[in-house]
Amino acid sequence: MQALLSGESTLVVTMIVAYIAFTSWLTLKLRSRTSDQFMTASRAMPAVVVGVLMMSEFVGAKSTVGTAQEAFQSGMAAGWAVLGASLGFLLFGLLMVKKLYNSGEYTISAAIAQKYGKSTMLTVSVIMIYALLLVNVGNYVSGAAAIATALHVSLPVAMCIIAAVSTFYYVFGGLKGVAWVTILHSAFKVVGIIIIVAVAMSLTGGIAPIKAKLPAYYFSWDGKIGFTTIFAWTFGTVGAIFSTQFIVQAISSTPSAAEARKATYYAAAFCLPLGFLLALIGVSAKYLYPDMNSLYALPVFLEKMPPLASAFVTTSLVASIFVSVCTVALAIASLVVRDFYVPYWKPTPERELKMTRVFSIVIAIVPLIFVFFIPEILKLSFFTRALRLSVTMVAMMGFYLPLFASNRGATAGLIGAAVATTVWYLLGNPFGIDNMYIAAASPLVVMAIERMVMGQAPAATPQAAQPNAFVERTST
């Protein structure tokens, strides 16, 4: 801990502590006081705020550090990991946002239940919780890399810091508090990325020396990654955006379907330049430090900056980490409460808010158990998107092909997809087939077989759309 008390580290720690203290005070000032505010911010969020919130969900700590890591290994093509999100938000706004908003629900599982029924809802909820817990495992690992580098603490200690601080934000803030504080977090993050790019270009002398030294594929459109993987990334990102719980929850916080659609267009615009900048950081690190551990492709530049710039950029990375963890954990808590706790325990609004905060604390601890088993962040990121893609495939079938809206087939397809995708990922994507394709095809194959073999399914008992039910139940 002596390192924390010396020179530059003291400045870094002071700025981070001051930032955490200020944003914690802001969170308490804007904290959610009812379940409605905690889950949907009382449907009063401006579209631009929700756009920033959604951008931060897909360009968080994991994607920020992970994209630079992949670019270090494979070239500028790693930027597709973020550029796919821009395309995804655009398509989401055009195809799905109005249907989801008009369902009146704030969880993806409850919206799908209106087309299929309760068992499909619960299956979707379990798969989404599984995927999002793994997302936060990646967030903890990538965030800890930045914090450990700057503060000279071990990775486990850095992970515990992330868990403790981010938990405070969302346990008290809920969606209302997290949304407004995210504006500040995101501003710090974007400025921090710009500073890192400026330092990287200063150290390398620009892009030309990098192109002259590194293999040509580092600046090709597909790099060392290849078309198949890039297409899988983009396809998976688009699919994940269509079904990610926090995205559905975020659009439900806007006043109308039109504002929700506008928010997705803001998110698409915000994501567009970040993919290129993050990839450039990773390629610059490869040029300067070719034998370094790729995980540190972005954090390594912190040590090459003037003290004040290093302190600001470290704070920006910390901000990125916190907003990523907060939004994912908030989404998991919403699924647990909406789909499991409320239907079976039927609590009062006050009791529901209290238990939501208890569940949130547990949700923050669970990822810490698995953080030491994740070697490559970006691959984990796209595996979790593959899991969510399977939910999208089922949702699209329900909304656009009601002939296949079988509760039995959808449930079997989702379970089959979750198992097949996980096994394929653990086997290392055999035969060069990305697990993203397994996630996309599995539910469709299972649902088609169920339809052909079993014939017309018994009519599902879809959940009725109740746009105002949540507001009425939680208002006091």
Disulfide bonds with the S-S distance in Angstrom:
none
